[in-house]
Amino acid sequence: MKVLDLGSLNIDYVYQVDRFVRPGETRSALSRRVGCGGKGLNQSVALARAGVETWHGGAIGPDGAFLAEELRRSGVDTRLLRTDPDQSTGHAVIQVDGAGQNCILIYPGTNAALTLEEGERALDLLSPEDVVLFQNETNLVGELMEAAARRGLRIAFNAAPMDGKVAAYPLEKVTWLFVNETEGALLSGEAEPRRAARLLRERYPRTQVVMTLGAEGSLWLSEAGEQFQPACKVEAVDTTGAGDTFTGFFLRGVLLGSPLPPLRLATVASAL
């Protein structure tokens, strides 16, 4: 069993700031680092490090070769990763403040260059017990969800970054829907997190809803009922990638099992 992540890859430009820049304001950053990112890459790395056979499909530009190398170093199969010589890799500009909170500006670049033909060729390499993982940082998400469902594949979808396209995706065909409390509220129309998760579960009865609640913990609504997991109390340094780690290790727990329940495993991993 494997997970194919048809996901985003970004070059992250991370700026440490004492506080976020306000509209019309110019400020100096305390430091800058350049690294690997994108929700797709982050989740593939988390899955592979958790012990799941993980393939990553998508595209990078010539400037993104080090992203592919990081995937391979982490144990991800990159046979389906294409280099587009005429485009730049997607990138993100990230501010991180003294409390470890972040705000992120994304440029899609090659993350918007996937074609339906290459996506379907990748899906044809999978078996019915395999999983296809999507995030909302690439093009053709809805179309490839439909193609995956036609092949009888299980689908995991992290509905971030949330925008108006998400509600039009075939969410009723998704096996695991990952949202945070803000995304859950926007998608359900309900501000209270637990009610929002329950509304999504009612709306998509074949879909398991996994909702992260920040410092409050997380929820998992499935055929087995509703589970709640408190968050770990840690000193936050940088929250970037914590949610992606949660997604990867949760899927490890439900797909391969673990001494810890899936929500607990995902919570501990994301806290670290």
PyRosetta script that sets phi, psi and omega in degrees:
from pyrosetta import init, pose_from_sequence

init()
pose = pose_from_sequence("MKVLDLGSLNIDYVYQVDRFVRPGETRSALSRRVGCGGKGLNQSVALARAGVETWHGGAIGPDGAFLAEELRRSGVDTRLLRTDPDQSTGHAVIQVDGAGQNCILIYPGTNAALTLEEGERALDLLSPEDVVLFQNETNLVGELMEAAARRGLRIAFNAAPMDGKVAAYPLEKVTWLFVNETEGALLSGEAEPRRAARLLRERYPRTQVVMTLGAEGSLWLSEAGEQFQPACKVEAVDTTGAGDTFTGFFLRGVLLGSPLPPLRLATVASAL")
pose.set_psi(1, 136.3)
pose.set_omega(1, -179.2)
pose.set_phi(2, -135.9)
pose.set_psi(2, 165.4)
pose.set_omega(2, 172.0)
pose.set_phi(3, -115.6)
pose.set_psi(3, 125.5)
pose.set_omega(3, 171.7)
pose.set_phi(4, -99.4)
pose.set_psi(4, 116.4)
pose.set_omega(4, 178.8)
pose.set_phi(5, -98.7)
pose.set_psi(5, 104.9)
pose.set_omega(5, 173.6)
pose.set_phi(6, -89.2)
pose.set_psi(6, 78.8)
pose.set_omega(6, -165.5)
pose.set_phi(7, -133.4)
pose.set_psi(7, 176.0)
pose.set_omega(7, -173.6)
pose.set_phi(8, -80.2)
pose.set_psi(8, 153.2)
pose.set_omega(8, 172.6)
pose.set_phi(9, -134.5)
pose.set_psi(9, 126.7)
pose.set_omega(9, -178.2)
pose.set_phi(10, -127.9)
pose.set_psi(10, 148.9)
pose.set_omega(10, 163.5)
pose.set_phi(11, -87.3)
pose.set_psi(11, 121.7)
pose.set_omega(11, -178.3)
pose.set_phi(12, -94.6)
pose.set_psi(12, 126.6)
pose.set_omega(12, 171.0)
pose.set_phi(13, -107.9)
pose.set_psi(13, 106.1)
pose.set_omega(13, -171.2)
pose.set_phi(14, -105.8)
pose.set_psi(14, 122.7)
pose.set_omega(14, -179.3)
pose.set_phi(15, -113.6)
pose.set_psi(15, 121.6)
pose.set_omega(15, 174.6)
pose.set_phi(16, -81.7)
pose.set_psi(16, 128.0)
pose.set_omega(16, -177.2)
pose.set_phi(17, -131.5)
pose.set_psi(17, 156.8)
pose.set_omega(17, 175.3)
pose.set_phi(18, -77.5)
pose.set_psi(18, -27.3)
pose.set_omega(18, 170.5)
pose.set_phi(19, -159.0)
pose.set_psi(19, 160.8)
pose.set_omega(19, -177.3)
pose.set_phi(20, -67.1)
pose.set_psi(20, 147.2)
pose.set_omega(20, 177.9)
pose.set_phi(21, -68.1)
pose.set_psi(21, 136.3)
pose.set_omega(21, 178.8)
pose.set_phi(22, -95.6)
pose.set_psi(22, 161.3)
pose.set_omega(22, 178.8)
pose.set_phi(23, -55.9)
pose.set_psi(23, 132.1)
pose.set_omega(23, 178.6)
pose.set_phi(24, 79.9)
pose.set_psi(24, 2.8)
pose.set_omega(24, -175.1)
pose.set_phi(25, -105.1)
pose.set_psi(25, 145.5)
pose.set_omega(25, 171.9)
pose.set_phi(26, -117.3)
pose.set_psi(26, 128.6)
pose.set_omega(26, -179.0)
pose.set_phi(27, -134.7)
pose.set_psi(27, 158.5)
pose.set_omega(27, 175.2)
pose.set_phi(28, -92.8)
pose.set_psi(28, 136.9)
pose.set_omega(28, 175.3)
pose.set_phi(29, -80.4)
pose.set_psi(29, 152.4)
pose.set_omega(29, 178.3)
pose.set_phi(30, -78.8)
pose.set_psi(30, -30.8)
pose.set_omega(30, 179.0)
pose.set_phi(31, -163.9)
pose.set_psi(31, 167.3)
pose.set_omega(31, 176.8)
pose.set_phi(32, -142.5)
pose.set_psi(32, 140.9)
pose.set_omega(32, 170.8)
pose.set_phi(33, -139.2)
pose.set_psi(33, 152.8)
pose.set_omega(33, 179.4)
pose.set_phi(34, -114.3)
pose.set_psi(34, 130.0)
pose.set_omega(34, -177.0)
pose.set_phi(35, -150.1)
pose.set_psi(35, -173.0)
pose.set_omega(35, -179.6)
pose.set_phi(36, -87.9)
pose.set_psi(36, 141.5)
pose.set_omega(36, 178.7)
pose.set_phi(37, -163.1)
pose.set_psi(37, -158.8)
pose.set_omega(37, -169.4)
pose.set_phi(38, 96.3)
pose.set_psi(38, 135.6)
pose.set_omega(38, -177.7)
pose.set_phi(39, -60.1)
pose.set_psi(39, -35.6)
pose.set_omega(39, 179.3)
pose.set_phi(40, -64.8)
pose.set_psi(40, -50.9)
pose.set_omega(40, 178.9)
pose.set_phi(41, -59.8)
pose.set_psi(41, -46.6)
pose.set_omega(41, -179.1)
pose.set_phi(42, -57.2)
pose.set_psi(42, -43.9)
pose.set_omega(42, -177.1)
pose.set_phi(43, -71.8)
pose.set_psi(43, -35.4)
pose.set_omega(43, 175.1)
pose.set_phi(44, -63.5)
pose.set_psi(44, -44.3)
pose.set_omega(44, 178.2)
pose.set_phi(45, -61.0)
pose.set_psi(45, -44.2)
pose.set_omega(45, 179.6)
pose.set_phi(46, -61.3)
pose.set_psi(46, -45.6)
pose.set_omega(46, 179.6)
pose.set_phi(47, -60.1)
pose.set_psi(47, -48.2)
pose.set_omega(47, -177.6)
pose.set_phi(48, -64.5)
pose.set_psi(48, -42.4)
pose.set_omega(48, 179.8)
pose.set_phi(49, -68.5)
pose.set_psi(49, -24.2)
pose.set_omega(49, 176.4)
pose.set_phi(50, -80.3)
pose.set_psi(50, -6.8)
pose.set_omega(50, 176.4)
pose.set_phi(51, 100.6)
pose.set_psi(51, 12.7)
pose.set_omega(51, 179.1)
pose.set_phi(52, -93.8)
pose.set_psi(52, 135.4)
pose.set_omega(52, 173.0)
pose.set_phi(53, -65.5)
pose.set_psi(53, 118.9)
pose.set_omega(53, -170.4)
pose.set_phi(54, -128.4)
pose.set_psi(54, 128.3)
pose.set_omega(54, 171.3)
pose.set_phi(55, -111.1)
pose.set_psi(55, 142.4)
pose.set_omega(55, 177.1)
pose.set_phi(56, -118.2)
pose.set_psi(56, 125.5)
pose.set_omega(56, 175.7)
pose.set_phi(57, -114.5)
pose.set_psi(57, 141.8)
pose.set_omega(57, -179.1)
pose.set_phi(58, 159.8)
pose.set_psi(58, -156.6)
pose.set_omega(58, -176.1)
pose.set_phi(59, -143.9)
pose.set_psi(59, 147.4)
pose.set_omega(59, 171.8)
pose.set_phi(60, -131.2)
pose.set_psi(60, 164.0)
pose.set_omega(60, 170.7)
pose.set_phi(61, -95.0)
pose.set_psi(61, 178.8)
pose.set_omega(61, 179.2)
pose.set_phi(62, -58.4)
pose.set_psi(62, -26.4)
pose.set_omega(62, -179.3)
pose.set_phi(63, -77.0)
pose.set_psi(63, -5.2)
pose.set_omega(63, -174.4)
pose.set_phi(64, -106.7)
pose.set_psi(64, 16.9)
pose.set_omega(64, -176.9)
pose.set_phi(65, -59.0)
pose.set_psi(65, -33.5)
pose.set_omega(65, -178.3)
pose.set_phi(66, -69.9)
pose.set_psi(66, -21.3)
pose.set_omega(66, 175.5)
pose.set_phi(67, -68.6)
pose.set_psi(67, -44.2)
pose.set_omega(67, 177.3)
pose.set_phi(68, -61.8)
pose.set_psi(68, -39.2)
pose.set_omega(68, 179.3)
pose.set_phi(69, -65.3)
pose.set_psi(69, -38.3)
pose.set_omega(69, 177.8)
pose.set_phi(70, -65.2)
pose.set_psi(70, -39.9)
pose.set_omega(70, 175.5)
pose.set_phi(71, -59.4)
pose.set_psi(71, -48.5)
pose.set_omega(71, -178.8)
pose.set_phi(72, -63.1)
pose.set_psi(72, -39.3)
pose.set_omega(72, 179.4)
pose.set_phi(73, -62.7)
pose.set_psi(73, -30.7)
pose.set_omega(73, -178.7)
pose.set_phi(74, -87.5)
pose.set_psi(74, -1.7)
pose.set_omega(74, 176.8)
pose.set_phi(75, 97.5)
pose.set_psi(75, 12.4)
pose.set_omega(75, 179.4)
pose.set_phi(76, -86.4)
pose.set_psi(76, 136.9)
pose.set_omega(76, 175.8)
pose.set_phi(77, -80.3)
pose.set_psi(77, 122.6)
pose.set_omega(77, -175.5)
pose.set_phi(78, -109.1)
pose.set_psi(78, 21.4)
pose.set_omega(78, -177.6)
pose.set_phi(79, -60.9)
pose.set_psi(79, -23.9)
pose.set_omega(79, -177.4)
pose.set_phi(80, -101.1)
pose.set_psi(80, 10.3)
pose.set_omega(80, 178.9)
pose.set_phi(81, -92.0)
pose.set_psi(81, 123.3)
pose.set_omega(81, -175.1)
pose.set_phi(82, -106.4)
pose.set_psi(82, 143.1)
pose.set_omega(82, 172.8)
pose.set_phi(83, -101.8)
pose.set_psi(83, 123.3)
pose.set_omega(83, 178.2)
pose.set_phi(84, -99.0)
pose.set_psi(84, 111.6)
pose.set_omega(84, -174.3)
pose.set_phi(85, -70.6)
pose.set_psi(85, -12.7)
pose.set_omega(85, -173.1)
pose.set_phi(86, -104.9)
pose.set_psi(86, 2.4)
pose.set_omega(86, -178.9)
pose.set_phi(87, -131.3)
pose.set_psi(87, 158.4)
pose.set_omega(87, 175.0)
pose.set_phi(88, -91.5)
pose.set_psi(88, 151.2)
pose.set_omega(88, 177.7)
pose.set_phi(89, -65.0)
pose.set_psi(89, 148.6)
pose.set_omega(89, 173.1)
pose.set_phi(90, -57.9)
pose.set_psi(90, 150.8)
pose.set_omega(90, 177.7)
pose.set_phi(91, -145.4)
pose.set_psi(91, 162.5)
pose.set_omega(91, -179.2)
pose.set_phi(92, -131.5)
pose.set_psi(92, 139.0)
pose.set_omega(92, 172.8)
pose.set_phi(93, -106.7)
pose.set_psi(93, 117.3)
pose.set_omega(93, -170.6)
pose.set_phi(94, -120.4)
pose.set_psi(94, 126.1)
pose.set_omega(94, 169.3)
pose.set_phi(95, -98.3)
pose.set_psi(95, 133.2)
pose.set_omega(95, 175.7)
pose.set_phi(96, -123.2)
pose.set_psi(96, 124.8)
pose.set_omega(96, -177.1)
pose.set_phi(97, -94.4)
pose.set_psi(97, -177.7)
pose.set_omega(97, -175.2)
pose.set_phi(98, -65.2)
pose.set_psi(98, -19.8)
pose.set_omega(98, 178.4)
pose.set_phi(99, -90.7)
pose.set_psi(99, 0.0)
pose.set_omega(99, -179.4)
pose.set_phi(100, 86.8)
pose.set_psi(100, 2.0)
pose.set_omega(100, 177.4)
pose.set_phi(101, -79.1)
pose.set_psi(101, 158.7)
pose.set_omega(101, -177.8)
pose.set_phi(102, -136.4)
pose.set_psi(102, 160.9)
pose.set_omega(102, 166.1)
pose.set_phi(103, -136.2)
pose.set_psi(103, 142.9)
pose.set_omega(103, -164.8)
pose.set_phi(104, -133.3)
pose.set_psi(104, 132.7)
pose.set_omega(104, 173.0)
pose.set_phi(105, -113.5)
pose.set_psi(105, 126.3)
pose.set_omega(105, -173.8)
pose.set_phi(106, -114.8)
pose.set_psi(106, 135.9)
pose.set_omega(106, 169.1)
pose.set_phi(107, -110.3)
pose.set_psi(107, 122.3)
pose.set_omega(107, -169.8)
pose.set_phi(108, -68.5)
pose.set_psi(108, -40.2)
pose.set_omega(108, -179.5)
pose.set_phi(109, 52.2)
pose.set_psi(109, -130.8)
pose.set_omega(109, -176.5)
pose.set_phi(110, -69.0)
pose.set_psi(110, -11.3)
pose.set_omega(110, 176.3)
pose.set_phi(111, -65.3)
pose.set_psi(111, -16.8)
pose.set_omega(111, 177.4)
pose.set_phi(112, -102.2)
pose.set_psi(112, 16.1)
pose.set_omega(112, -173.4)
pose.set_phi(113, -108.3)
pose.set_psi(113, 6.1)
pose.set_omega(113, 179.5)
pose.set_phi(114, -67.1)
pose.set_psi(114, 140.7)
pose.set_omega(114, 176.8)
pose.set_phi(115, -105.7)
pose.set_psi(115, 153.9)
pose.set_omega(115, 179.8)
pose.set_phi(116, -62.6)
pose.set_psi(116, -37.5)
pose.set_omega(116, -178.2)
pose.set_phi(117, -63.1)
pose.set_psi(117, -46.8)
pose.set_omega(117, -179.2)
pose.set_phi(118, -70.2)
pose.set_psi(118, -32.9)
pose.set_omega(118, 175.9)
pose.set_phi(119, -63.5)
pose.set_psi(119, -44.3)
pose.set_omega(119, -179.4)
pose.set_phi(120, -69.5)
pose.set_psi(120, -34.9)
pose.set_omega(120, 175.6)
pose.set_phi(121, -62.2)
pose.set_psi(121, -39.2)
pose.set_omega(121, 178.2)
pose.set_phi(122, -65.8)
pose.set_psi(122, -42.3)
pose.set_omega(122, 179.7)
pose.set_phi(123, -63.4)
pose.set_psi(123, -32.5)
pose.set_omega(123, -179.7)
pose.set_phi(124, -66.0)
pose.set_psi(124, -15.6)
pose.set_omega(124, 179.2)
pose.set_phi(125, -84.3)
pose.set_psi(125, -5.3)
pose.set_omega(125, -174.1)
pose.set_phi(126, -96.3)
pose.set_psi(126, 161.0)
pose.set_omega(126, 175.4)
pose.set_phi(127, -107.4)
pose.set_psi(127, 162.0)
pose.set_omega(127, -175.3)
pose.set_phi(128, -57.2)
pose.set_psi(128, -27.5)
pose.set_omega(128, -179.0)
pose.set_phi(129, -81.6)
pose.set_psi(129, -5.5)
pose.set_omega(129, -177.7)
pose.set_phi(130, -79.4)
pose.set_psi(130, 168.4)
pose.set_omega(130, -176.2)
pose.set_phi(131, -124.7)
pose.set_psi(131, 140.7)
pose.set_omega(131, 171.9)
pose.set_phi(132, -110.0)
pose.set_psi(132, 129.1)
pose.set_omega(132, -177.8)
pose.set_phi(133, -110.8)
pose.set_psi(133, 131.1)
pose.set_omega(133, 177.6)
pose.set_phi(134, -125.1)
pose.set_psi(134, 154.2)
pose.set_omega(134, 164.1)
pose.set_phi(135, -127.8)
pose.set_psi(135, 174.2)
pose.set_omega(135, -177.8)
pose.set_phi(136, -98.0)
pose.set_psi(136, 37.7)
pose.set_omega(136, 178.4)
pose.set_phi(137, -112.4)
pose.set_psi(137, 6.8)
pose.set_omega(137, -180.0)
pose.set_phi(138, -126.6)
pose.set_psi(138, 169.1)
pose.set_omega(138, 175.7)
pose.set_phi(139, -84.4)
pose.set_psi(139, 167.8)
pose.set_omega(139, 173.2)
pose.set_phi(140, 62.7)
pose.set_psi(140, 25.1)
pose.set_omega(140, -177.9)
pose.set_phi(141, -61.9)
pose.set_psi(141, -50.5)
pose.set_omega(141, -178.5)
pose.set_phi(142, -63.0)
pose.set_psi(142, -42.9)
pose.set_omega(142, -179.1)
pose.set_phi(143, -64.0)
pose.set_psi(143, -40.6)
pose.set_omega(143, -178.7)
pose.set_phi(144, -77.5)
pose.set_psi(144, -26.5)
pose.set_omega(144, 170.2)
pose.set_phi(145, -61.1)
pose.set_psi(145, -46.5)
pose.set_omega(145, 178.9)
pose.set_phi(146, -60.6)
pose.set_psi(146, -42.7)
pose.set_omega(146, -179.7)
pose.set_phi(147, -64.4)
pose.set_psi(147, -38.8)
pose.set_omega(147, 178.1)
pose.set_phi(148, -66.3)
pose.set_psi(148, -41.2)
pose.set_omega(148, 179.8)
pose.set_phi(149, -64.4)
pose.set_psi(149, -38.5)
pose.set_omega(149, 178.4)
pose.set_phi(150, -61.8)
pose.set_psi(150, -28.6)
pose.set_omega(150, -179.5)
pose.set_phi(151, -89.1)
pose.set_psi(151, 2.4)
pose.set_omega(151, 179.0)
pose.set_phi(152, 74.9)
pose.set_psi(152, 21.2)
pose.set_omega(152, -178.9)
pose.set_phi(153, -86.3)
pose.set_psi(153, 150.6)
pose.set_omega(153, 173.4)
pose.set_phi(154, -80.0)
pose.set_psi(154, 144.3)
pose.set_omega(154, -173.1)
pose.set_phi(155, -123.5)
pose.set_psi(155, 129.9)
pose.set_omega(155, 170.5)
pose.set_phi(156, -113.9)
pose.set_psi(156, 136.0)
pose.set_omega(156, -176.7)
pose.set_phi(157, -136.9)
pose.set_psi(157, 122.9)
pose.set_omega(157, 172.5)
pose.set_phi(158, -98.5)
pose.set_psi(158, 109.8)
pose.set_omega(158, -170.7)
pose.set_phi(159, -80.5)
pose.set_psi(159, 51.3)
pose.set_omega(159, 180.0)
pose.set_phi(160, -135.7)
pose.set_psi(160, 142.4)
pose.set_omega(160, -3.4)
pose.set_phi(161, -73.7)
pose.set_psi(161, 137.5)
pose.set_omega(161, -176.7)
pose.set_phi(162, -69.6)
pose.set_psi(162, 133.8)
pose.set_omega(162, 171.1)
pose.set_phi(163, -149.4)
pose.set_psi(163, -176.5)
pose.set_omega(163, -174.9)
pose.set_phi(164, -66.6)
pose.set_psi(164, -15.0)
pose.set_omega(164, -179.0)
pose.set_phi(165, -74.0)
pose.set_psi(165, -25.8)
pose.set_omega(165, -170.5)
pose.set_phi(166, -60.8)
pose.set_psi(166, -42.1)
pose.set_omega(166, -177.5)
pose.set_phi(167, -63.6)
pose.set_psi(167, -22.2)
pose.set_omega(167, -179.8)
pose.set_phi(168, -87.1)
pose.set_psi(168, -9.2)
pose.set_omega(168, 177.6)
pose.set_phi(169, -71.1)
pose.set_psi(169, 155.8)
pose.set_omega(169, 179.9)
pose.set_phi(170, -76.8)
pose.set_psi(170, 68.3)
pose.set_omega(170, -174.5)
pose.set_phi(171, -65.5)
pose.set_psi(171, -21.7)
pose.set_omega(171, 177.5)
pose.set_phi(172, -66.7)
pose.set_psi(172, -14.3)
pose.set_omega(172, 179.5)
pose.set_phi(173, -100.5)
pose.set_psi(173, 1.9)
pose.set_omega(173, -179.3)
pose.set_phi(174, -84.7)
pose.set_psi(174, 138.3)
pose.set_omega(174, 177.4)
pose.set_phi(175, -82.8)
pose.set_psi(175, -46.6)
pose.set_omega(175, 178.9)
pose.set_phi(176, -127.4)
pose.set_psi(176, 120.5)
pose.set_omega(176, 177.2)
pose.set_phi(177, -107.3)
pose.set_psi(177, 117.7)
pose.set_omega(177, 180.0)
pose.set_phi(178, -102.9)
pose.set_psi(178, 124.0)
pose.set_omega(178, 176.5)
pose.set_phi(179, -139.0)
pose.set_psi(179, 153.6)
pose.set_omega(179, 165.8)
pose.set_phi(180, -93.2)
pose.set_psi(180, -179.8)
pose.set_omega(180, -173.1)
pose.set_phi(181, -66.0)
pose.set_psi(181, -33.6)
pose.set_omega(181, 178.4)
pose.set_phi(182, -68.8)
pose.set_psi(182, -45.9)
pose.set_omega(182, 179.1)
pose.set_phi(183, -64.3)
pose.set_psi(183, -40.2)
pose.set_omega(183, 178.0)
pose.set_phi(184, -61.9)
pose.set_psi(184, -39.1)
pose.set_omega(184, 178.6)
pose.set_phi(185, -66.4)
pose.set_psi(185, -43.0)
pose.set_omega(185, -179.6)
pose.set_phi(186, -66.3)
pose.set_psi(186, -37.9)
pose.set_omega(186, -176.3)
pose.set_phi(187, -76.9)
pose.set_psi(187, -33.8)
pose.set_omega(187, -176.6)
pose.set_phi(188, -93.8)
pose.set_psi(188, -24.1)
pose.set_omega(188, -173.1)
pose.set_phi(189, 82.1)
pose.set_psi(189, 11.6)
pose.set_omega(189, -177.9)
pose.set_phi(190, -123.7)
pose.set_psi(190, 126.3)
pose.set_omega(190, -174.7)
pose.set_phi(191, -77.7)
pose.set_psi(191, -34.1)
pose.set_omega(191, -176.3)
pose.set_phi(192, -74.1)
pose.set_psi(192, 123.3)
pose.set_omega(192, -169.5)
pose.set_phi(193, -57.4)
pose.set_psi(193, -47.2)
pose.set_omega(193, -177.2)
pose.set_phi(194, -64.4)
pose.set_psi(194, -41.8)
pose.set_omega(194, 178.2)
pose.set_phi(195, -66.0)
pose.set_psi(195, -36.8)
pose.set_omega(195, 178.2)
pose.set_phi(196, -62.3)
pose.set_psi(196, -45.5)
pose.set_omega(196, 179.4)
pose.set_phi(197, -62.2)
pose.set_psi(197, -40.9)
pose.set_omega(197, -180.0)
pose.set_phi(198, -67.4)
pose.set_psi(198, -37.7)
pose.set_omega(198, 177.2)
pose.set_phi(199, -63.7)
pose.set_psi(199, -42.0)
pose.set_omega(199, 178.8)
pose.set_phi(200, -64.2)
pose.set_psi(200, -39.7)
pose.set_omega(200, 178.6)
pose.set_phi(201, -64.9)
pose.set_psi(201, -38.7)
pose.set_omega(201, 177.3)
pose.set_phi(202, -68.4)
pose.set_psi(202, -38.5)
pose.set_omega(202, -177.9)
pose.set_phi(203, -69.8)
pose.set_psi(203, -35.6)
pose.set_omega(203, -178.9)
pose.set_phi(204, -123.9)
pose.set_psi(204, 77.3)
pose.set_omega(204, -169.8)
pose.set_phi(205, -65.6)
pose.set_psi(205, -17.0)
pose.set_omega(205, 178.4)
pose.set_phi(206, -93.9)
pose.set_psi(206, 1.4)
pose.set_omega(206, -175.2)
pose.set_phi(207, -108.0)
pose.set_psi(207, 129.0)
pose.set_omega(207, 173.1)
pose.set_phi(208, -82.0)
pose.set_psi(208, 134.1)
pose.set_omega(208, -177.1)
pose.set_phi(209, -106.4)
pose.set_psi(209, 123.9)
pose.set_omega(209, 177.0)
pose.set_phi(210, -117.6)
pose.set_psi(210, 116.1)
pose.set_omega(210, -175.9)
pose.set_phi(211, -120.3)
pose.set_psi(211, 124.3)
pose.set_omega(211, 174.1)
pose.set_phi(212, -90.6)
pose.set_psi(212, 141.9)
pose.set_omega(212, -173.6)
pose.set_phi(213, -120.2)
pose.set_psi(213, 26.2)
pose.set_omega(213, -179.9)
pose.set_phi(214, 62.6)
pose.set_psi(214, -131.1)
pose.set_omega(214, -177.2)
pose.set_phi(215, -66.9)
pose.set_psi(215, -13.7)
pose.set_omega(215, -179.1)
pose.set_phi(216, -82.0)
pose.set_psi(216, -25.0)
pose.set_omega(216, -179.7)
pose.set_phi(217, 126.5)
pose.set_psi(217, -141.0)
pose.set_omega(217, -177.2)
pose.set_phi(218, -155.8)
pose.set_psi(218, 159.5)
pose.set_omega(218, 179.6)
pose.set_phi(219, -124.7)
pose.set_psi(219, 149.4)
pose.set_omega(219, 174.0)
pose.set_phi(220, -137.3)
pose.set_psi(220, 115.2)
pose.set_omega(220, 179.3)
pose.set_phi(221, -110.8)
pose.set_psi(221, 121.0)
pose.set_omega(221, -177.4)
pose.set_phi(222, -145.2)
pose.set_psi(222, -173.4)
pose.set_omega(222, 177.6)
pose.set_phi(223, -59.4)
pose.set_psi(223, -27.1)
pose.set_omega(223, -178.5)
pose.set_phi(224, -79.8)
pose.set_psi(224, -5.6)
pose.set_omega(224, -179.4)
pose.set_phi(225, 118.2)
pose.set_psi(225, -154.1)
pose.set_omega(225, -175.1)
pose.set_phi(226, -117.5)
pose.set_psi(226, 128.2)
pose.set_omega(226, 177.9)
pose.set_phi(227, -119.4)
pose.set_psi(227, 144.3)
pose.set_omega(227, 177.2)
pose.set_phi(228, -124.3)
pose.set_psi(228, 138.6)
pose.set_omega(228, 178.0)
pose.set_phi(229, -128.4)
pose.set_psi(229, 118.6)
pose.set_omega(229, 175.4)
pose.set_phi(230, -63.4)
pose.set_psi(230, 153.5)
pose.set_omega(230, 176.5)
pose.set_phi(231, -75.0)
pose.set_psi(231, 156.2)
pose.set_omega(231, 169.7)
pose.set_phi(232, -78.4)
pose.set_psi(232, 141.7)
pose.set_omega(232, 178.8)
pose.set_phi(233, -91.4)
pose.set_psi(233, 110.5)
pose.set_omega(233, -178.5)
pose.set_phi(234, -133.6)
pose.set_psi(234, 163.1)
pose.set_omega(234, 172.3)
pose.set_phi(235, -84.7)
pose.set_psi(235, 109.4)
pose.set_omega(235, -174.4)
pose.set_phi(236, -71.3)
pose.set_psi(236, 130.4)
pose.set_omega(236, 174.6)
pose.set_phi(237, -104.0)
pose.set_psi(237, -45.6)
pose.set_omega(237, 179.7)
pose.set_phi(238, -161.0)
pose.set_psi(238, 121.4)
pose.set_omega(238, -177.6)
pose.set_phi(239, -84.8)
pose.set_psi(239, -3.2)
pose.set_omega(239, -179.2)
pose.set_phi(240, -59.2)
pose.set_psi(240, 126.2)
pose.set_omega(240, 176.6)
pose.set_phi(241, 87.2)
pose.set_psi(241, -7.5)
pose.set_omega(241, -178.6)
pose.set_phi(242, -63.7)
pose.set_psi(242, -43.5)
pose.set_omega(242, 178.9)
pose.set_phi(243, -65.8)
pose.set_psi(243, -34.7)
pose.set_omega(243, 177.9)
pose.set_phi(244, -68.2)
pose.set_psi(244, -38.6)
pose.set_omega(244, 175.2)
pose.set_phi(245, -62.8)
pose.set_psi(245, -41.6)
pose.set_omega(245, 177.0)
pose.set_phi(246, -56.1)
pose.set_psi(246, -47.9)
pose.set_omega(246, -178.8)
pose.set_phi(247, -60.0)
pose.set_psi(247, -48.4)
pose.set_omega(247, -177.7)
pose.set_phi(248, -62.0)
pose.set_psi(248, -44.1)
pose.set_omega(248, -176.8)
pose.set_phi(249, -77.9)
pose.set_psi(249, -28.5)
pose.set_omega(249, 173.2)
pose.set_phi(250, -62.4)
pose.set_psi(250, -47.0)
pose.set_omega(250, 179.6)
pose.set_phi(251, -62.5)
pose.set_psi(251, -37.3)
pose.set_omega(251, 173.9)
pose.set_phi(252, -56.1)
pose.set_psi(252, -45.4)
pose.set_omega(252, -177.3)
pose.set_phi(253, -63.6)
pose.set_psi(253, -41.9)
pose.set_omega(253, -177.4)
pose.set_phi(254, -80.8)
pose.set_psi(254, -26.2)
pose.set_omega(254, -176.8)
pose.set_phi(255, -88.2)
pose.set_psi(255, -39.7)
pose.set_omega(255, -172.9)
pose.set_phi(256, -117.9)
pose.set_psi(256, -8.8)
pose.set_omega(256, -176.9)
pose.set_phi(257, 82.6)
pose.set_psi(257, 165.7)
pose.set_omega(257, -177.3)
pose.set_phi(258, -168.2)
pose.set_psi(258, 152.7)
pose.set_omega(258, 172.7)
pose.set_phi(259, -59.7)
pose.set_psi(259, -26.7)
pose.set_omega(259, 176.3)
pose.set_phi(260, -98.3)
pose.set_psi(260, 145.6)
pose.set_omega(260, 172.5)
pose.set_phi(261, -58.3)
pose.set_psi(261, 151.9)
pose.set_omega(261, -174.6)
pose.set_phi(262, -53.5)
pose.set_psi(262, -43.5)
pose.set_omega(262, -179.7)
pose.set_phi(263, -65.0)
pose.set_psi(263, -40.0)
pose.set_omega(263, 179.8)
pose.set_phi(264, -68.0)
pose.set_psi(264, -43.8)
pose.set_omega(264, 177.6)
pose.set_phi(265, -57.6)
pose.set_psi(265, -48.4)
pose.set_omega(265, -178.7)
pose.set_phi(266, -63.2)
pose.set_psi(266, -38.7)
pose.set_omega(266, -179.0)
pose.set_phi(267, -66.5)
pose.set_psi(267, -44.9)
pose.set_omega(267, 179.9)
pose.set_phi(268, -64.8)
pose.set_psi(268, -44.2)
pose.set_omega(268, -179.3)
pose.set_phi(269, -63.0)
pose.set_psi(269, -43.2)
pose.set_omega(269, -178.5)
pose.set_phi(270, -70.3)
pose.set_psi(270, -31.0)
pose.set_omega(270, 176.6)
pose.set_phi(271, -65.8)
pose.set_psi(271, -41.4)
pose.set_omega(271, 177.3)
pose.set_phi(272, -64.5)
pose.dump_pdb("model.pdb")
